[in-house]
Amino acid sequence: MTTERLLRTALTDLVGVRHPIVQTGMGWVAGPRLVAGTANAGGLGILASATMTLDELEKAIVEVKSRTDEPFGVNLRADAADAPARCDLLIEHGVKVASFALAPRPEQIAKLKEHDLVVIPSVGLPKHARKVASWGADAVMIQGGEGGGHTGSVPTTLLLPTVLDAVDIPVVAAGGFFDGRGLAAALSYGAAGIGMGTRFLLTRDSAVPDAVKDLYLSYDVNGTVVTDKVDGMPHRMLRTQLVEEIEESSRLKRLTPTLRRTLEFKRMTGMSWLELARDGREMKKSQGRTLGQMTLAANTPMMLKSGLVDGDTDAGVLASGQVVGVLDDLPTCEALIDRIVAEAVTCLKRAQSYL
């Protein structure tokens, strides 16, 4: 039996979960088992769909629903060519939350809200939070530079208060969180909850191979690097030998492996060259990528799959937040969430004694 509701926030009320803890939608990591494990433990599990075909996403949603009756979410790419079909899938299956790595379009937000979905985009700047709030987003998740690296370098302790000052919708804080002290601190700032990625990757409910988890646990706080050499956009990775070699390699040397991974990505997704071109055009428009960056776009999903799914760290990269250096165990989602909530309550009660 998991911990009863001990903390009530705008997030728990909005989504209907017991605890203000979100398991973020990590590609290749946030699959049905991890999402259901989080949901059954009282948190909000987010299914990562960017690396799934439409059919795979539907099967994953059905599997999560077979494992839990609790609310859960799906993370979507707003600029994906088939984003409208994916939104329809969430509506059809009664998914509670639609989260977005980038700002969804106003019409996407309106359609999802019309069918009672909670819309939570991720943002990296106060102006982005104001924009999606004005379009009707129900909440936002901010991710400081301590996290995966692709939302910017501003640390959570500076990003969180500025976004809280900018909007009056619930704000979930991510980037650098792993325990109850962090949850208590975020709530004290005024956040409605916390999001965690690496901490949930390193649980027994995560499908990442055990040998890869052990590798993560061997790293210290200096064991990550933010690089844009993989797909042209900044991502935080474990500082493996492969990443070090990529960092030092020339663009020309990276070209042949990039073309090979693009072909692998095309086969995996079943997309035609025309569909890939359309998807790339939308990505270029929404993310402002250069042509050079676009040629690298297929690198990340395929290299993450090699590392996180196949366990081949010689051919794959391992996404990570900076918290990897302070983690030393592999709890279940239930044990992890219970521990965080209990510690947060203790910290908040202790803080009251200062008054």
C-alpha positions in Angstrom: 0.0 0.0 0.0 1.5 3.3 -1.0 1.5 6.5 1.1 -1.8 8.3 1.5 -2.1 11.8 0.2 -0.1 14.0 2.6 0.5 17.0 0.3 -2.3 18.8 -1.6 -1.2 21.2 -4.4 -2.6 22.7 -7.5 -1.1 19.9 -9.5 -2.7 17.1 -7.4 -6.0 18.8 -7.7 -5.7 19.5 -11.4 -4.6 16.0 -12.5 -6.1 13.9 -9.7 -2.9 12.2 -8.5 -2.1 11.6 -4.8 1.4 13.1 -4.8 2.9 16.2 -6.6 5.6 14.2 -8.4 5.9 13.8 -12.1 7.9 11.1 -14.0 9.0 13.0 -17.1 8.6 11.6 -20.7 12.1 10.4 -21.4 12.5 8.8 -24.9 13.1 5.0 -24.8 12.8 5.1 -21.0 9.3 6.2 -20.1 7.5 3.1 -21.4 4.3 1.4 -20.1 5.9 -0.4 -17.1 7.5 2.8 -15.7 4.5 5.0 -16.3 2.1 2.5 -14.7 4.6 2.0 -11.8 4.6 5.7 -11.2 0.8 6.0 -11.5 0.1 3.2 -9.1 2.5 4.8 -6.6 0.5 8.0 -6.7 2.6 10.1 -9.0 2.0 11.3 -12.6 3.6 9.0 -15.1 4.3 10.5 -18.6 4.6 8.1 -21.6 7.2 9.1 -24.1 5.8 8.9 -27.6 8.3 10.7 -29.8 10.2 7.5 -30.5 7.0 5.5 -31.2 4.9 5.1 -34.4 1.2 5.9 -34.1 0.4 2.2 -33.8 3.0 1.7 -31.2 1.7 4.6 -29.2 -1.8 3.2 -29.2 -0.5 -0.2 -28.0 1.5 1.5 -25.3 -1.5 3.5 -24.1 -3.6 0.4 -24.0 -0.9 -1.4 -22.0 -0.7 1.4 -19.4 -4.4 1.3 -19.0 -4.2 -2.5 -18.4 -1.7 -1.9 -15.7 -3.3 1.0 -13.8 -6.6 2.8 -13.3 -4.8 5.9 -12.2 -4.3 9.1 -14.3 -1.3 9.3 -16.6 -0.1 11.4 -19.4 1.6 11.2 -22.8 4.4 13.5 -24.0 4.0 14.7 -27.6 6.0 16.6 -30.2 3.9 19.5 -31.2 5.8 19.9 -34.5 5.4 16.2 -35.5 3.7 15.8 -38.9 1.2 13.4 -37.3 0.6 15.4 -34.2 -3.1 15.9 -34.9 -3.6 12.1 -35.2 -1.7 11.6 -31.9 -3.9 14.1 -30.1 -7.0 12.3 -31.5 -5.5 9.1 -30.0 -5.2 10.6 -26.5 -8.8 11.9 -26.8 -10.1 8.5 -27.9 -8.4 6.6 -25.1 -9.3 9.1 -22.3 -5.7 10.0 -21.4 -5.7 12.5 -18.7 -2.6 14.7 -19.5 -1.0 15.8 -22.7 2.5 17.1 -22.1 4.7 18.8 -24.8 8.5 19.2 -25.0 7.9 22.4 -27.0 5.0 24.8 -27.1 1.9 23.3 -28.7 -0.2 25.4 -31.1 -3.2 27.3 -29.7 -5.6 25.1 -31.8 -3.9 21.9 -30.3 -4.4 23.2 -26.8 -8.0 24.2 -27.5 -8.9 20.8 -29.0 -7.4 18.8 -26.1 -9.0 21.0 -23.5 -12.3 20.7 -25.2 -12.1 16.9 -24.5 -11.1 17.5 -20.9 -7.4 16.7 -21.3 -4.9 18.7 -19.1 -2.3 20.4 -21.2 1.2 20.8 -19.7 3.9 22.2 -22.0 7.6 22.4 -21.0 9.2 25.8 -21.1 12.7 27.2 -20.5 11.9 30.9 -20.3 9.3 33.1 -18.6 8.2 34.5 -21.9 7.4 31.0 -23.2 5.4 30.3 -20.1 3.4 33.5 -20.6 2.7 32.6 -24.2 1.4 29.1 -23.6 -0.6 30.4 -20.6 -2.3 33.0 -22.8 -3.2 30.2 -25.2 -4.9 28.2 -22.5 -2.3 25.7 -21.1 -3.4 24.4 -17.8 0.1 24.3 -16.2 3.7 24.4 -17.3 6.8 22.4 -16.5 10.1 24.3 -16.3 13.4 22.5 -16.6 16.6 24.1 -15.3 20.0 23.6 -16.7 20.7 20.8 -14.2 18.3 18.6 -16.3 18.6 17.2 -19.8 20.2 20.3 -21.2 17.8 21.1 -24.1 15.7 23.8 -22.4 18.7 26.1 -21.7 21.4 26.6 -19.1 19.6 28.7 -16.5 19.6 26.8 -13.2 16.3 25.7 -11.7 16.8 28.0 -8.7 16.7 31.1 -11.0 14.3 29.8 -13.7 11.6 28.7 -11.2 10.9 32.0 -9.4 10.9 34.0 -12.6 8.3 31.7 -14.2 6.3 31.7 -11.0 6.3 35.5 -11.2 5.3 35.4 -14.9 2.2 33.2 -14.8 -0.7 32.3 -12.5 -1.1 28.7 -13.6 0.5 25.8 -11.8 4.2 25.4 -12.3 6.0 22.1 -12.1 9.8 22.3 -11.4 12.2 19.9 -13.0 16.0 19.8 -13.2 18.1 18.7 -10.3 15.4 17.0 -8.2 15.8 13.6 -6.6 14.6 13.6 -3.0 12.1 15.0 -0.5 14.3 18.0 0.4 14.0 19.1 -3.3 10.2 18.6 -3.3 9.9 20.7 -0.1 12.1 23.4 -1.5 10.1 23.6 -4.8 6.8 23.8 -2.9 8.3 26.6 -0.7 9.2 28.5 -3.9 5.5 28.2 -4.9 5.8 25.3 -7.4 2.9 22.8 -7.6 5.2 19.8 -7.8 8.4 18.4 -9.2 9.4 16.5 -12.3 12.2 13.9 -12.3 13.8 12.0 -15.2 17.1 10.5 -14.2 15.8 9.5 -10.8 13.0 7.5 -12.4 15.3 6.0 -15.0 17.3 4.6 -12.1 14.4 2.6 -10.6 13.6 -1.1 -10.7 10.5 -0.3 -12.8 12.6 1.2 -15.5 13.2 -1.1 -18.5 16.7 0.2 -19.1 19.1 -2.7 -19.0 20.6 -3.4 -15.5 24.2 -3.1 -16.8 23.4 0.4 -18.1 21.8 1.4 -14.8 25.0 0.2 -13.0 27.0 2.4 -15.3 24.9 5.4 -14.4 25.4 4.7 -10.7 29.1 4.7 -11.2 29.3 8.4 -12.2 30.0 11.3 -10.0 28.6 14.9 -10.2 31.2 15.8 -12.8 30.2 12.8 -15.0 27.9 14.6 -17.5 28.5 17.0 -20.4 26.1 19.2 -22.4 26.9 18.7 -26.1 25.4 19.8 -29.4 27.5 17.5 -31.4 25.0 14.6 -31.4 22.1 16.3 -33.2 22.9 19.9 -33.3 20.9 20.8 -30.2 22.2 20.9 -26.6 21.7 17.7 -24.7 23.2 16.5 -21.4 24.8 13.1 -21.6 26.9 10.9 -19.5 30.6 11.6 -20.3 31.3 8.2 -21.9 34.2 7.4 -24.2 31.8 7.6 -27.2 30.6 11.1 -26.2 34.2 12.3 -25.7 35.1 11.0 -29.2 32.0 12.8 -30.7 33.0 16.0 -28.9 36.4 15.9 -30.5 35.4 14.7 -33.9 34.9 16.9 -37.0 31.6 17.4 -38.8 32.9 15.5 -41.8 33.8 12.5 -39.7 30.3 12.4 -38.2 28.6 12.5 -41.6 28.7 8.8 -42.5 27.4 7.6 -39.1 24.7 10.3 -39.3 23.5 9.1 -42.7 23.4 5.5 -41.4 21.3 6.5 -38.4 18.9 8.5 -40.6 18.3 5.3 -42.6 17.8 3.3 -39.4 15.3 6.0 -38.1 13.4 5.9 -41.4 13.1 2.1 -41.2 12.1 2.2 -37.5 9.3 4.8 -38.0 8.1 3.5 -41.3 8.1 7.0 -42.6 8.6 7.8 -46.3 11.3 10.2 -47.4 8.5 12.8 -48.1 7.2 12.4 -44.6 10.7 12.7 -43.1 11.1 15.9 -45.2 7.8 17.3 -43.9 8.7 16.4 -40.3 12.1 18.1 -40.7 10.5 21.2 -42.2 8.1 21.5 -39.2 11.1 20.9 -36.8 13.1 23.6 -38.5 10.2 26.0 -38.3 9.4 25.4 -34.7 12.9 25.0 -33.3 14.8 27.3 -35.6 17.3 24.6 -36.6 19.9 25.3 -39.3 20.3 22.9 -42.3 23.4 21.6 -40.7 21.5 20.8 -37.4 18.7 19.2 -39.4 21.1 16.7 -41.0 21.9 15.5 -37.4 18.3 15.3 -36.2 18.0 11.5 -36.4 21.2 10.9 -34.4 19.7 11.4 -30.9 16.8 8.9 -31.1 18.9 6.2 -32.7 21.9 6.7 -30.4 19.7 6.8 -27.3 18.1 3.6 -28.4 21.5 1.9 -28.8 22.4 2.9 -25.2 19.1 2.8 -23.3 17.4 -0.1 -25.0 20.1 -2.2 -26.6 22.6 -1.6 -23.8 25.4 -0.9 -26.3 27.3 2.0 -24.7 30.0 1.8 -27.4 27.4 2.8 -30.1 24.9 4.7 -28.0 24.6 7.8 -25.8 23.1 8.0 -22.4 21.0 11.0 -21.5 21.2 12.2 -18.0 20.6 15.0 -15.5 23.3 16.2 -13.2 21.7 14.4 -10.3 23.2 11.2 -11.5 26.2 11.9 -9.4 24.2 11.8 -6.1 22.1 8.6 -6.8 23.2 5.3 -5.4 20.2 3.0 -5.4 17.5 1.4 -7.5 14.2 1.6 -5.6 10.8 0.7 -7.0 8.6 3.7 -8.0 6.5 3.0 -5.0 9.4 3.0 -2.5 10.9 6.1 -4.2 7.7 8.2 -4.1 6.8 7.2 -0.6 10.3 8.1 0.6 10.3 11.5 -1.2 6.8 12.4 0.1 7.7 11.4 3.7 10.9 13.4 3.7 9.2 16.4 2.2 6.6 16.4 4.9 9.3 16.2 7.5 11.2 19.1 6.0 8.1 21.3 5.7 7.1 20.6 9.3 10.7 21.5 10.4 10.4 24.7 8.4 7.3 25.7 10.4 9.4 25.7 13.6 11.4 28.7 12.2 8.3 30.9 12.4 
